[in-house]
């Protein structure tokens, strides 16, 4: 069983609230281990952008679910980043627009969308070991992983970070929507290490995660290859 587990790709799940540093820290952790980085929020944003492009009423769950069934994006890995492309195009700038930011919570709340995204995100294992950031990775997408982390910070600190990025967002309202969502709500996964980084830099936060992952991997190796007790 240990040998089988050792051959499987590793998934590091980094969940957390908005502006808690998920993106920055997941990229730092992915770089440290040479793993593929997966921004699941960008996947939801890509679908939201698609809906806007096709004049779909994003406040109509049935219309959004229908769009999710119809669209045919490609899942690819480029430069260590897993992403969705639509007709060969990756809308890297468009998905960060204010328009997309305003509607993506509606799109992400649709149960059939989350079901589709879960299947697609799990398919990222084809690219190898992953560092996956989101809001339901440890609870819904990869609940079986032993590498679970939940990032958070004080509301005023998160608001300051958003403002520094030139983004105005009602984080309290977003937190409420995410935590009260009917399907895969934002919550701390069972066994997750909670990190409040209100007073921490990204380097300090990612260092905690990297150290913890290394310790768990070392424990795996010790379990797989126990030291001989015959004195040799």
C-alpha positions in Angstrom: 0.0 0.0 0.0 2.8 2.4 0.8 4.5 1.7 -2.6 1.2 2.4 -4.4 0.8 5.7 -2.5 4.3 6.7 -3.2 3.7 6.4 -6.9 0.6 8.6 -6.9 0.9 12.3 -7.7 0.8 14.6 -4.7 -1.9 17.2 -4.3 -1.3 20.2 -2.0 -4.7 21.8 -1.4 -4.6 25.5 -0.4 -8.0 26.9 0.5 -9.0 30.1 2.1 -10.9 33.3 2.1 -10.6 36.1 -0.5 -7.4 38.0 -0.3 -5.8 35.6 2.1 -2.9 35.0 -0.2 -3.9 31.8 -1.8 -2.6 32.7 -5.3 0.7 34.1 -4.2 1.5 31.3 -1.8 0.3 28.5 -4.0 2.6 29.7 -6.7 5.6 29.9 -4.3 4.9 26.4 -3.0 4.5 25.0 -6.6 7.8 26.6 -7.5 9.5 25.2 -4.5 8.5 21.6 -5.3 8.3 21.8 -9.1 4.7 20.9 -9.0 1.9 22.1 -11.4 0.0 25.1 -10.2 -3.8 25.1 -10.5 -5.8 28.2 -10.0 -9.4 26.9 -9.7 -10.8 30.4 -9.4 -9.5 31.2 -12.8 -11.5 28.2 -14.2 -14.7 29.6 -12.7 -13.7 33.0 -14.1 -13.2 31.5 -17.6 -16.7 30.1 -17.5 -18.1 33.5 -16.3 -16.3 35.2 -19.1 -17.7 32.7 -21.6 -21.2 33.4 -20.3 -20.8 37.2 -20.7 -19.4 36.7 -24.2 -22.4 34.7 -25.1 -25.0 37.0 -23.5 -26.0 34.4 -21.0 -28.0 35.6 -17.9 -25.6 34.7 -15.1 -28.3 35.2 -12.5 -30.3 32.3 -14.1 -28.8 29.1 -12.7 -30.5 27.0 -15.4 -29.0 29.1 -18.2 -25.6 29.0 -16.6 -25.8 25.2 -16.1 -26.9 24.8 -19.7 -23.9 26.9 -20.9 -21.6 24.7 -18.8 -23.0 21.6 -20.6 -22.5 23.2 -24.0 -19.1 24.8 -23.9 -16.1 22.7 -24.9 -13.0 24.1 -23.2 -9.6 22.4 -23.4 -7.7 21.6 -20.2 -4.0 22.1 -20.8 -0.8 22.7 -18.9 1.6 25.5 -20.1 4.7 26.5 -18.2 3.7 24.7 -15.1 0.2 26.2 -15.0 -3.0 24.2 -15.6 -5.7 26.2 -17.4 -8.8 26.2 -19.6 -8.8 27.5 -23.1 -11.9 28.2 -25.2 -11.5 27.6 -28.9 -7.7 27.7 -28.4 -7.8 31.0 -26.6 -6.9 31.6 -22.9 -8.5 34.9 -21.7 -5.9 35.6 -19.2 -6.6 39.4 -19.0 -10.3 39.3 -19.6 -11.1 36.9 -16.6 -9.6 39.5 -14.2 -11.9 42.3 -15.4 -14.4 44.0 -13.1 -17.2 42.6 -15.1 -16.1 39.0 -14.6 -15.3 39.6 -11.0 -18.9 40.9 -10.4 -20.6 37.8 -11.9 -18.3 34.9 -11.0 -20.0 34.4 -7.6 -23.3 33.7 -9.4 -21.7 31.3 -11.8 -19.7 29.5 -9.1 -22.8 28.9 -7.0 -24.5 26.8 -9.6 -24.4 23.1 -8.4 -24.0 21.6 -11.9 -21.1 24.0 -12.5 -19.3 22.9 -9.4 -19.9 19.3 -10.3 -18.3 19.9 -13.8 -15.4 21.9 -12.2 -14.7 19.2 -9.7 -14.4 16.6 -12.5 -12.2 18.9 -14.5 -10.0 19.9 -11.6 -9.4 16.2 -10.6 -8.4 15.6 -14.2 -5.4 17.9 -13.7 -3.7 14.8 -12.1 -2.8 13.9 -15.6 -0.2 16.6 -15.4 1.5 15.2 -12.3 1.7 16.5 -8.7 -0.3 19.6 -8.1 -0.6 22.7 -5.9 -4.2 23.6 -6.2 -5.8 26.7 -4.8 -9.4 27.4 -4.2 -12.2 27.4 -1.7 -13.3 23.7 -1.7 -10.1 21.8 -2.7 -9.6 20.0 0.7 -13.3 19.5 1.3 -14.7 18.6 -2.1 -12.2 18.3 -5.0 -9.4 16.3 -3.2 -10.7 15.5 0.2 -8.4 12.5 0.3 -5.1 14.4 0.2 -3.2 14.7 3.4 -1.7 18.0 2.4 -4.4 20.5 3.3 -4.0 24.2 4.2 -6.5 26.9 4.9 -5.3 30.5 4.7 -7.1 33.4 6.4 -6.4 36.9 7.6 -8.3 39.6 9.4 -11.0 41.3 7.3 -9.4 44.7 7.5 -6.0 43.3 6.3 -7.6 41.4 3.4 -9.5 44.6 2.4 -6.2 46.5 2.5 -4.6 43.9 0.2 -7.5 44.2 -2.2 -7.3 48.0 -2.2 -3.5 47.8 -2.8 -4.3 45.8 -6.0 -6.7 48.4 -7.1 -9.7 46.2 -6.4 -12.8 47.3 -4.5 -14.7 44.3 -3.2 -17.1 43.7 -0.3 -15.2 40.9 1.3 -17.6 40.4 4.1 -20.4 39.8 1.7 -18.2 37.5 -0.4 -17.3 35.5 2.7 -20.9 35.1 3.6 -21.9 33.9 0.1 -19.0 31.5 0.0 -19.7 30.0 3.4 -23.4 29.7 2.9 -23.3 28.3 -0.6 -25.5 25.2 -0.9 -22.9 23.1 -2.7 -19.3 22.8 -1.5 -19.3 25.9 0.8 -16.1 27.5 2.0 -15.0 25.8 5.2 -11.9 24.4 6.9 -11.3 20.9 5.6 -10.9 18.1 8.1 -7.2 17.8 9.0 -6.3 21.1 7.4 -3.6 23.3 8.9 -5.0 26.7 9.4 -2.7 29.7 8.9 -3.7 33.2 9.8 -1.2 35.3 7.9 -2.5 38.8 8.9 1.0 39.7 10.2 3.0 37.5 7.8 4.7 38.0 4.5 4.0 35.6 1.6 7.5 34.2 2.1 6.8 33.4 5.7 3.4 31.9 4.9 4.7 29.7 2.1 7.6 28.6 4.2 5.2 27.2 6.8 3.5 25.2 4.1 6.7 24.0 2.5 8.2 22.9 5.8 5.0 21.0 6.8 4.8 19.3 3.4 8.5 18.2 3.7 7.9 16.8 7.2 5.0 14.8 6.0 6.9 13.5 3.0 9.8 12.5 5.2 7.4 10.7 7.5 6.1 8.8 4.5 9.6 7.7 3.6 10.3 6.6 7.1 7.1 4.6 7.1 8.0 3.0 3.8 11.6 2.3 4.7 11.9 1.8 8.5 15.3 1.8 9.9 16.8 -1.7 10.5 16.8 -2.8 14.2 19.8 -5.1 13.8 22.4 -2.3 14.4 23.5 -2.1 10.8 
